[in-house]
Amino acid sequence: MNGSEQASAQKPATAARMYDYYLGGFHNFRADQEAAERVLDQFPHLTSVARVNRAFLGRAVRYMVDCGIRQFLDVGSGIPTAGNVHEIAQAAAPEARVTYVDIDPVAVAESLEILEGNGRATAIRADMRHPETILAHKSVRELLDFDQPIGLLLAAVLHFVPEDDTAYGLVRQLLDALPPGSYMAVSHIASESFVPSDRYSAATAVYQQQTSTPVDSRSKPDVERFFAGIDLVEPGVVWGNEWRPAPGDPEIKDDDPLKKGVWAGVGHKR
Ligand SMILES: C[S@@+](CC[C@H](N)C(=O)[O-])C[C@H]1O[C@@H](n2cnc3c(N)ncnc32)[C@H](O)[C@@H]1O
C-alpha cells in the first residue's frame, strides 16, 4: 500500500456504506451513519434521490435485457440492496451474466456473499480510475465475452471522479473495449440541483474529509458528454425519474426539489 492508499484506507466512512444508509440498508457502520447524517442535514431529500437513482438503474437494466443484452459490467455497483442488477437481469433472462465492480471491500464482500452459488455473477474489487485493471481482470474475462454486446452500468458513480480528464477518459476506455451493439447507462448528481452554496460545500466536505472518494456534481451537458461517439436512446439525458418511467417507481411530487437531483441516460454503441 502506498502513502495515499494508506491515508484513504484510514478514512472512517465510505461512499458505498453512506449510500446504503440513504437507502435504509443495514450494511453501514457508525462512522458511515454519522457522515451520512451530516450530508442529510444539508440535503434531507437525498434519500429520495437515491431511490430515484436506484429505480432508474433497474429500468435501464430491463431495457437492455429487452434489447437483447445478456451480460453486464456494473462499475461502482455498491452494496447489495433491493433490486440488484443480477436479480433483475436474471429474472428476465436466466442466462444473463453480471460482473460487479467496486472500490469498497465491504461492497465486494457483501456482493460475493449473496452471489454464492450463482455461477453467472461475480464481484471484484477495482478502482475505475484505472479501467485497464477492470478490463484485464481474470474474473471479468472469464465471465464476460467481449465479442458479444455488453451492458455497461455507471450508476451514481462518475460524480466520485471529479477530475474531468480522468472521468471522461475512463468512460472512453471502457466504451472502446465494448463491441458494437453494447449499451451504457449513466446516472449522475446534477449541478443544476446541487448548486454551489454553503450547504453544497458542507455536504461535499463530508465526502472530502471522511471518505476516500470526494464527490462533485455535473451539469446536463457535462453528463451528455459521457455519451460522445455513441447514440443516446430516447428520451436522452433527463431527470432520473423521467427516464422511461414505469409502474412501481418511487412517487415524486412535481414541485419536489428531489425530482431534480440526478441526470440519467442510456447510450447505444453501433
Ligand atoms: C452511490 S453508490 C452507487 C451504487 C449503485 N451503482 C447504484 O446506483 O445504486 C457509488 C458506488 O461507487 C463506488 N465507487 C466510488 N469510487 C469508485 C472508484 N474509483 N472505483 C470503483 N468504485 C467506486 C462506491 O464505493 C459506491 O459503492
The ligand as an SDF file (V2000), in Angstrom:
LIG
                    3D

 27 29  0  0  0  0  0  0  0  0999 V2000
  -23.7260    5.9070   -4.7910 C   0  0  0  0  0  0  0  0  0  0  0  0
  -23.0740    4.2930   -4.9290 S   0  0  0  0  0  0  0  0  0  0  0  0
  -23.9650    3.6920   -6.3470 C   0  0  0  0  0  0  0  0  0  0  0  0
  -24.2850    2.2220   -6.2830 C   0  0  0  0  0  0  0  0  0  0  0  0
  -25.0790    1.6980   -7.4780 C   0  0  0  0  0  0  0  0  0  0  0  0
  -24.3270    1.8700   -8.7150 N   0  0  0  0  0  0  0  0  0  0  0  0
  -26.4100    2.3830   -7.6190 C   0  0  0  0  0  0  0  0  0  0  0  0
  -26.5190    3.2930   -8.4740 O   0  0  0  0  0  0  0  0  0  0  0  0
  -27.3400    2.0620   -6.8790 O   0  0  0  0  0  0  0  0  0  0  0  0
  -21.4750    4.6200   -5.6270 C   0  0  0  0  0  0  0  0  0  0  0  0
  -20.5250    3.4430   -5.5760 C   0  0  0  0  0  0  0  0  0  0  0  0
  -19.3690    3.7650   -6.3490 O   0  0  0  0  0  0  0  0  0  0  0  0
  -18.2480    3.2270   -5.6860 C   0  0  0  0  0  0  0  0  0  0  0  0
  -17.0410    3.9360   -6.1370 N   0  0  0  0  0  0  0  0  0  0  0  0
  -16.6790    5.2170   -5.8680 C   0  0  0  0  0  0  0  0  0  0  0  0
  -15.4980    5.5000   -6.4570 N   0  0  0  0  0  0  0  0  0  0  0  0
  -15.1150    4.3680   -7.1100 C   0  0  0  0  0  0  0  0  0  0  0  0
  -13.9790    4.0180   -7.9010 C   0  0  0  0  0  0  0  0  0  0  0  0
  -12.9990    4.9020   -8.1270 N   0  0  0  0  0  0  0  0  0  0  0  0
  -13.9190    2.7820   -8.4350 N   0  0  0  0  0  0  0  0  0  0  0  0
  -14.9090    1.8620   -8.2010 C   0  0  0  0  0  0  0  0  0  0  0  0
  -15.9960    2.1350   -7.4480 N   0  0  0  0  0  0  0  0  0  0  0  0
  -16.1030    3.3740   -6.9160 C   0  0  0  0  0  0  0  0  0  0  0  0
  -18.5510    3.4280   -4.2140 C   0  0  0  0  0  0  0  0  0  0  0  0
  -17.7780    2.5740   -3.4100 O   0  0  0  0  0  0  0  0  0  0  0  0
  -20.0350    3.1130   -4.1830 C   0  0  0  0  0  0  0  0  0  0  0  0
  -20.2710    1.7610   -3.9120 O   0  0  0  0  0  0  0  0  0  0  0  0
  1  2  1  0
  2  3  1  0
  2 10  1  0
  3  4  1  0
  4  5  1  0
  5  6  1  0
  5  7  1  0
  7  8  2  0
  7  9  1  0
 10 11  1  0
 11 12  1  0
 11 26  1  0
 12 13  1  0
 13 14  1  0
 13 24  1  0
 14 15  1  0
 14 23  1  0
 15 16  2  0
 16 17  1  0
 17 18  1  0
 17 23  2  0
 18 19  1  0
 18 20  2  0
 20 21  1  0
 21 22  2  0
 22 23  1  0
 24 25  1  0
 24 26  1  0
 26 27  1  0
M  CHG  2   2   1   9  -1
M  END
$$$$
